[in-house]
Structures are given as structure tokens and as C-alpha cells.
Amino acid sequence: MIVIRFKVRCQPDKTDRMSEAFLDVIAPSRAVAGVVSFDIANDLADPDAFIATEVFEDQEARDRQESLPEVGKVMALLPQSLAGPPEATIFHVSSSAPAM
């Protein structure tokens, strides 16, 4: 299993545009085979920041999700929209269990 945490901070005048593009990614990403979970949210302490938490069964599922046209649109918008470099961490998980 692969877990990715991805955070970006947008230029204030680009936040709404990026929010719309991120919103367009959620539903198609969740529908991809092998996507366990896919969420994008605003940072409550910084309205110009977005955090994506993505969980994939394997690399193939991640590749399928990343090939979506909606993801391509986001990636094309990022260079001119960010206020700084993105943060990304990839976790390779060997086991998991429900928290409760």
C-alpha cells in the first residue's frame, strides 16, 4: 500500500482556480481501481493551502490515477499558481488495520 501526503500553498489570487481544479480530481480519482482513499482539503490555518491524502493499493493504481486528465490539468496549473515549492511525502505501508 502507498500513502501520499501532498501539500501546496497557492498564491492568494490563484486559490479559487486551484480549488476548482482540485475538486474536479476527487470523484474520478476515487473511481479508479486500486484507489483505497483520496481526499483533498484546505488547511484550516491557511486558506491558500491544500493537502491531499492519497492511498493506493499499489504503484499500478497510483499510475492509473495520475494518468487522469483531471490530474493533468492540476499539474499544468501548479507552476504558475504556487506560492512556494510543494511538499510531498510517500509512505510505503506493509500492513494496516482499522483504528477502532
MODELLER restraints for C-alpha pairs under 7 A, 6 or more apart:
rsr = mdl.restraints
at = mdl.atoms
rsr.add(forms.Gaussian(group=physical.xy_distance, feature=features.Distance(at['CA:1:A'], at['CA:56:A']), mean=5.71, stdev=0.5))
rsr.add(forms.Gaussian(group=physical.xy_distance, feature=features.Distance(at['CA:1:A'], at['CA:57:A']), mean=4.62, stdev=0.5))
rsr.add(forms.Gaussian(group=physical.xy_distance, feature=features.Distance(at['CA:1:A'], at['CA:58:A']), mean=5.39, stdev=0.5))
rsr.add(forms.Gaussian(group=physical.xy_distance, feature=features.Distance(at['CA:1:A'], at['CA:92:A']), mean=5.99, stdev=0.5))
rsr.add(forms.Gaussian(group=physical.xy_distance, feature=features.Distance(at['CA:1:A'], at['CA:93:A']), mean=5.14, stdev=0.5))
rsr.add(forms.Gaussian(group=physical.xy_distance, feature=features.Distance(at['CA:1:A'], at['CA:94:A']), mean=6.56, stdev=0.5))
rsr.add(forms.Gaussian(group=physical.xy_distance, feature=features.Distance(at['CA:2:A'], at['CA:55:A']), mean=5.69, stdev=0.5))
rsr.add(forms.Gaussian(group=physical.xy_distance, feature=features.Distance(at['CA:2:A'], at['CA:56:A']), mean=5.10, stdev=0.5))
rsr.add(forms.Gaussian(group=physical.xy_distance, feature=features.Distance(at['CA:2:A'], at['CA:57:A']), mean=6.42, stdev=0.5))
rsr.add(forms.Gaussian(group=physical.xy_distance, feature=features.Distance(at['CA:2:A'], at['CA:58:A']), mean=6.15, stdev=0.5))
rsr.add(forms.Gaussian(group=physical.xy_distance, feature=features.Distance(at['CA:2:A'], at['CA:90:A']), mean=6.94, stdev=0.5))
rsr.add(forms.Gaussian(group=physical.xy_distance, feature=features.Distance(at['CA:2:A'], at['CA:91:A']), mean=5.76, stdev=0.5))
rsr.add(forms.Gaussian(group=physical.xy_distance, feature=features.Distance(at['CA:2:A'], at['CA:92:A']), mean=4.83, stdev=0.5))
rsr.add(forms.Gaussian(group=physical.xy_distance, feature=features.Distance(at['CA:2:A'], at['CA:93:A']), mean=6.02, stdev=0.5))
rsr.add(forms.Gaussian(group=physical.xy_distance, feature=features.Distance(at['CA:3:A'], at['CA:54:A']), mean=5.59, stdev=0.5))
rsr.add(forms.Gaussian(group=physical.xy_distance, feature=features.Distance(at['CA:3:A'], at['CA:55:A']), mean=4.49, stdev=0.5))
rsr.add(forms.Gaussian(group=physical.xy_distance, feature=features.Distance(at['CA:3:A'], at['CA:56:A']), mean=6.46, stdev=0.5))
rsr.add(forms.Gaussian(group=physical.xy_distance, feature=features.Distance(at['CA:3:A'], at['CA:90:A']), mean=5.84, stdev=0.5))
rsr.add(forms.Gaussian(group=physical.xy_distance, feature=features.Distance(at['CA:3:A'], at['CA:91:A']), mean=4.98, stdev=0.5))
rsr.add(forms.Gaussian(group=physical.xy_distance, feature=features.Distance(at['CA:3:A'], at['CA:92:A']), mean=6.48, stdev=0.5))
rsr.add(forms.Gaussian(group=physical.xy_distance, feature=features.Distance(at['CA:4:A'], at['CA:53:A']), mean=5.74, stdev=0.5))
rsr.add(forms.Gaussian(group=physical.xy_distance, feature=features.Distance(at['CA:4:A'], at['CA:54:A']), mean=5.06, stdev=0.5))
rsr.add(forms.Gaussian(group=physical.xy_distance, feature=features.Distance(at['CA:4:A'], at['CA:55:A']), mean=6.50, stdev=0.5))
rsr.add(forms.Gaussian(group=physical.xy_distance, feature=features.Distance(at['CA:4:A'], at['CA:89:A']), mean=5.71, stdev=0.5))
rsr.add(forms.Gaussian(group=physical.xy_distance, feature=features.Distance(at['CA:4:A'], at['CA:90:A']), mean=4.55, stdev=0.5))
rsr.add(forms.Gaussian(group=physical.xy_distance, feature=features.Distance(at['CA:4:A'], at['CA:91:A']), mean=6.17, stdev=0.5))
rsr.add(forms.Gaussian(group=physical.xy_distance, feature=features.Distance(at['CA:5:A'], at['CA:51:A']), mean=6.97, stdev=0.5))
rsr.add(forms.Gaussian(group=physical.xy_distance, feature=features.Distance(at['CA:5:A'], at['CA:52:A']), mean=5.73, stdev=0.5))
rsr.add(forms.Gaussian(group=physical.xy_distance, feature=features.Distance(at['CA:5:A'], at['CA:53:A']), mean=4.78, stdev=0.5))
rsr.add(forms.Gaussian(group=physical.xy_distance, feature=features.Distance(at['CA:5:A'], at['CA:54:A']), mean=6.59, stdev=0.5))
rsr.add(forms.Gaussian(group=physical.xy_distance, feature=features.Distance(at['CA:5:A'], at['CA:88:A']), mean=5.63, stdev=0.5))
rsr.add(forms.Gaussian(group=physical.xy_distance, feature=features.Distance(at['CA:5:A'], at['CA:89:A']), mean=5.32, stdev=0.5))
rsr.add(forms.Gaussian(group=physical.xy_distance, feature=features.Distance(at['CA:5:A'], at['CA:90:A']), mean=6.64, stdev=0.5))
rsr.add(forms.Gaussian(group=physical.xy_distance, feature=features.Distance(at['CA:6:A'], at['CA:51:A']), mean=5.61, stdev=0.5))
rsr.add(forms.Gaussian(group=physical.xy_distance, feature=features.Distance(at['CA:6:A'], at['CA:52:A']), mean=5.02, stdev=0.5))
rsr.add(forms.Gaussian(group=physical.xy_distance, feature=features.Distance(at['CA:6:A'], at['CA:53:A']), mean=6.58, stdev=0.5))
rsr.add(forms.Gaussian(group=physical.xy_distance, feature=features.Distance(at['CA:6:A'], at['CA:87:A']), mean=5.67, stdev=0.5))
rsr.add(forms.Gaussian(group=physical.xy_distance, feature=features.Distance(at['CA:6:A'], at['CA:88:A']), mean=4.43, stdev=0.5))
rsr.add(forms.Gaussian(group=physical.xy_distance, feature=features.Distance(at['CA:6:A'], at['CA:89:A']), mean=6.63, stdev=0.5))
rsr.add(forms.Gaussian(group=physical.xy_distance, feature=features.Distance(at['CA:7:A'], at['CA:50:A']), mean=5.62, stdev=0.5))
rsr.add(forms.Gaussian(group=physical.xy_distance, feature=features.Distance(at['CA:7:A'], at['CA:51:A']), mean=4.36, stdev=0.5))
rsr.add(forms.Gaussian(group=physical.xy_distance, feature=features.Distance(at['CA:7:A'], at['CA:52:A']), mean=6.33, stdev=0.5))
rsr.add(forms.Gaussian(group=physical.xy_distance, feature=features.Distance(at['CA:7:A'], at['CA:86:A']), mean=5.80, stdev=0.5))
rsr.add(forms.Gaussian(group=physical.xy_distance, feature=features.Distance(at['CA:7:A'], at['CA:87:A']), mean=5.05, stdev=0.5))
rsr.add(forms.Gaussian(group=physical.xy_distance, feature=features.Distance(at['CA:7:A'], at['CA:88:A']), mean=6.43, stdev=0.5))
rsr.add(forms.Gaussian(group=physical.xy_distance, feature=features.Distance(at['CA:8:A'], at['CA:49:A']), mean=5.53, stdev=0.5))
rsr.add(forms.Gaussian(group=physical.xy_distance, feature=features.Distance(at['CA:8:A'], at['CA:50:A']), mean=5.49, stdev=0.5))
rsr.add(forms.Gaussian(group=physical.xy_distance, feature=features.Distance(at['CA:8:A'], at['CA:51:A']), mean=6.68, stdev=0.5))
rsr.add(forms.Gaussian(group=physical.xy_distance, feature=features.Distance(at['CA:8:A'], at['CA:82:A']), mean=6.86, stdev=0.5))
rsr.add(forms.Gaussian(group=physical.xy_distance, feature=features.Distance(at['CA:8:A'], at['CA:86:A']), mean=4.76, stdev=0.5))
rsr.add(forms.Gaussian(group=physical.xy_distance, feature=features.Distance(at['CA:8:A'], at['CA:87:A']), mean=6.45, stdev=0.5))
rsr.add(forms.Gaussian(group=physical.xy_distance, feature=features.Distance(at['CA:9:A'], at['CA:48:A']), mean=5.54, stdev=0.5))
rsr.add(forms.Gaussian(group=physical.xy_distance, feature=features.Distance(at['CA:9:A'], at['CA:49:A']), mean=4.12, stdev=0.5))
rsr.add(forms.Gaussian(group=physical.xy_distance, feature=features.Distance(at['CA:9:A'], at['CA:50:A']), mean=6.50, stdev=0.5))
rsr.add(forms.Gaussian(group=physical.xy_distance, feature=features.Distance(at['CA:9:A'], at['CA:82:A']), mean=5.79, stdev=0.5))
rsr.add(forms.Gaussian(group=physical.xy_distance, feature=features.Distance(at['CA:9:A'], at['CA:83:A']), mean=5.63, stdev=0.5))
rsr.add(forms.Gaussian(group=physical.xy_distance, feature=features.Distance(at['CA:9:A'], at['CA:84:A']), mean=6.50, stdev=0.5))
rsr.add(forms.Gaussian(group=physical.xy_distance, feature=features.Distance(at['CA:10:A'], at['CA:48:A']), mean=5.23, stdev=0.5))
rsr.add(forms.Gaussian(group=physical.xy_distance, feature=features.Distance(at['CA:10:A'], at['CA:49:A']), mean=6.07, stdev=0.5))
rsr.add(forms.Gaussian(group=physical.xy_distance, feature=features.Distance(at['CA:10:A'], at['CA:81:A']), mean=5.58, stdev=0.5))
rsr.add(forms.Gaussian(group=physical.xy_distance, feature=features.Distance(at['CA:10:A'], at['CA:82:A']), mean=4.25, stdev=0.5))
rsr.add(forms.Gaussian(group=physical.xy_distance, feature=features.Distance(at['CA:10:A'], at['CA:83:A']), mean=5.00, stdev=0.5))
rsr.add(forms.Gaussian(group=physical.xy_distance, feature=features.Distance(at['CA:11:A'], at['CA:48:A']), mean=6.96, stdev=0.5))
rsr.add(forms.Gaussian(group=physical.xy_distance, feature=features.Distance(at['CA:11:A'], at['CA:81:A']), mean=5.78, stdev=0.5))
rsr.add(forms.Gaussian(group=physical.xy_distance, feature=features.Distance(at['CA:11:A'], at['CA:82:A']), mean=5.47, stdev=0.5))
rsr.add(forms.Gaussian(group=physical.xy_distance, feature=features.Distance(at['CA:11:A'], at['CA:83:A']), mean=4.77, stdev=0.5))
rsr.add(forms.Gaussian(group=physical.xy_distance, feature=features.Distance(at['CA:12:A'], at['CA:48:A']), mean=6.00, stdev=0.5))
rsr.add(forms.Gaussian(group=physical.xy_distance, feature=features.Distance(at['CA:14:A'], at['CA:81:A']), mean=5.55, stdev=0.5))
rsr.add(forms.Gaussian(group=physical.xy_distance, feature=features.Distance(at['CA:15:A'], at['CA:48:A']), mean=5.67, stdev=0.5))
rsr.add(forms.Gaussian(group=physical.xy_distance, feature=features.Distance(at['CA:21:A'], at['CA:74:A']), mean=5.88, stdev=0.5))
rsr.add(forms.Gaussian(group=physical.xy_distance, feature=features.Distance(at['CA:22:A'], at['CA:74:A']), mean=6.75, stdev=0.5))
rsr.add(forms.Gaussian(group=physical.xy_distance, feature=features.Distance(at['CA:24:A'], at['CA:70:A']), mean=6.40, stdev=0.5))
rsr.add(forms.Gaussian(group=physical.xy_distance, feature=features.Distance(at['CA:25:A'], at['CA:70:A']), mean=5.30, stdev=0.5))
rsr.add(forms.Gaussian(group=physical.xy_distance, feature=features.Distance(at['CA:25:A'], at['CA:71:A']), mean=6.11, stdev=0.5))
rsr.add(forms.Gaussian(group=physical.xy_distance, feature=features.Distance(at['CA:26:A'], at['CA:38:A']), mean=6.71, stdev=0.5))
rsr.add(forms.Gaussian(group=physical.xy_distance, feature=features.Distance(at['CA:26:A'], at['CA:39:A']), mean=6.76, stdev=0.5))
rsr.add(forms.Gaussian(group=physical.xy_distance, feature=features.Distance(at['CA:29:A'], at['CA:38:A']), mean=6.73, stdev=0.5))
rsr.add(forms.Gaussian(group=physical.xy_distance, feature=features.Distance(at['CA:29:A'], at['CA:65:A']), mean=5.71, stdev=0.5))
rsr.add(forms.Gaussian(group=physical.xy_distance, feature=features.Distance(at['CA:30:A'], at['CA:37:A']), mean=6.61, stdev=0.5))
rsr.add(forms.Gaussian(group=physical.xy_distance, feature=features.Distance(at['CA:30:A'], at['CA:38:A']), mean=5.89, stdev=0.5))
rsr.add(forms.Gaussian(group=physical.xy_distance, feature=features.Distance(at['CA:32:A'], at['CA:65:A']), mean=6.25, stdev=0.5))
rsr.add(forms.Gaussian(group=physical.xy_distance, feature=features.Distance(at['CA:33:A'], at['CA:61:A']), mean=6.41, stdev=0.5))
rsr.add(forms.Gaussian(group=physical.xy_distance, feature=features.Distance(at['CA:34:A'], at['CA:56:A']), mean=5.79, stdev=0.5))
rsr.add(forms.Gaussian(group=physical.xy_distance, feature=features.Distance(at['CA:34:A'], at['CA:57:A']), mean=5.07, stdev=0.5))
rsr.add(forms.Gaussian(group=physical.xy_distance, feature=features.Distance(at['CA:34:A'], at['CA:61:A']), mean=4.83, stdev=0.5))
rsr.add(forms.Gaussian(group=physical.xy_distance, feature=features.Distance(at['CA:35:A'], at['CA:55:A']), mean=6.15, stdev=0.5))
rsr.add(forms.Gaussian(group=physical.xy_distance, feature=features.Distance(at['CA:35:A'], at['CA:56:A']), mean=4.64, stdev=0.5))
rsr.add(forms.Gaussian(group=physical.xy_distance, feature=features.Distance(at['CA:35:A'], at['CA:57:A']), mean=6.30, stdev=0.5))
rsr.add(forms.Gaussian(group=physical.xy_distance, feature=features.Distance(at['CA:35:A'], at['CA:61:A']), mean=6.10, stdev=0.5))
rsr.add(forms.Gaussian(group=physical.xy_distance, feature=features.Distance(at['CA:36:A'], at['CA:55:A']), mean=5.29, stdev=0.5))
rsr.add(forms.Gaussian(group=physical.xy_distance, feature=features.Distance(at['CA:36:A'], at['CA:56:A']), mean=5.38, stdev=0.5))
rsr.add(forms.Gaussian(group=physical.xy_distance, feature=features.Distance(at['CA:36:A'], at['CA:57:A']), mean=6.43, stdev=0.5))
rsr.add(forms.Gaussian(group=physical.xy_distance, feature=features.Distance(at['CA:37:A'], at['CA:54:A']), mean=5.83, stdev=0.5))
rsr.add(forms.Gaussian(group=physical.xy_distance, feature=features.Distance(at['CA:37:A'], at['CA:55:A']), mean=4.96, stdev=0.5))
rsr.add(forms.Gaussian(group=physical.xy_distance, feature=features.Distance(at['CA:38:A'], at['CA:53:A']), mean=5.98, stdev=0.5))
rsr.add(forms.Gaussian(group=physical.xy_distance, feature=features.Distance(at['CA:38:A'], at['CA:54:A']), mean=4.56, stdev=0.5))
rsr.add(forms.Gaussian(group=physical.xy_distance, feature=features.Distance(at['CA:38:A'], at['CA:55:A']), mean=6.27, stdev=0.5))
rsr.add(forms.Gaussian(group=physical.xy_distance, feature=features.Distance(at['CA:39:A'], at['CA:52:A']), mean=5.59, stdev=0.5))
rsr.add(forms.Gaussian(group=physical.xy_distance, feature=features.Distance(at['CA:39:A'], at['CA:53:A']), mean=5.35, stdev=0.5))
rsr.add(forms.Gaussian(group=physical.xy_distance, feature=features.Distance(at['CA:39:A'], at['CA:54:A']), mean=6.44, stdev=0.5))
rsr.add(forms.Gaussian(group=physical.xy_distance, feature=features.Distance(at['CA:40:A'], at['CA:50:A']), mean=6.70, stdev=0.5))
rsr.add(forms.Gaussian(group=physical.xy_distance, feature=features.Distance(at['CA:40:A'], at['CA:51:A']), mean=5.56, stdev=0.5))
rsr.add(forms.Gaussian(group=physical.xy_distance, feature=features.Distance(at['CA:40:A'], at['CA:52:A']), mean=4.21, stdev=0.5))
rsr.add(forms.Gaussian(group=physical.xy_distance, feature=features.Distance(at['CA:40:A'], at['CA:53:A']), mean=6.43, stdev=0.5))
rsr.add(forms.Gaussian(group=physical.xy_distance, feature=features.Distance(at['CA:41:A'], at['CA:50:A']), mean=5.52, stdev=0.5))
rsr.add(forms.Gaussian(group=physical.xy_distance, feature=features.Distance(at['CA:41:A'], at['CA:51:A']), mean=5.41, stdev=0.5))
rsr.add(forms.Gaussian(group=physical.xy_distance, feature=features.Distance(at['CA:41:A'], at['CA:52:A']), mean=6.51, stdev=0.5))
rsr.add(forms.Gaussian(group=physical.xy_distance, feature=features.Distance(at['CA:42:A'], at['CA:49:A']), mean=5.79, stdev=0.5))
rsr.add(forms.Gaussian(group=physical.xy_distance, feature=features.Distance(at['CA:42:A'], at['CA:50:A']), mean=4.50, stdev=0.5))
rsr.add(forms.Gaussian(group=physical.xy_distance, feature=features.Distance(at['CA:42:A'], at['CA:51:A']), mean=6.28, stdev=0.5))
rsr.add(forms.Gaussian(group=physical.xy_distance, feature=features.Distance(at['CA:43:A'], at['CA:49:A']), mean=5.44, stdev=0.5))
rsr.add(forms.Gaussian(group=physical.xy_distance, feature=features.Distance(at['CA:43:A'], at['CA:50:A']), mean=5.78, stdev=0.5))
rsr.add(forms.Gaussian(group=physical.xy_distance, feature=features.Distance(at['CA:43:A'], at['CA:51:A']), mean=6.69, stdev=0.5))
rsr.add(forms.Gaussian(group=physical.xy_distance, feature=features.Distance(at['CA:56:A'], at['CA:62:A']), mean=5.92, stdev=0.5))
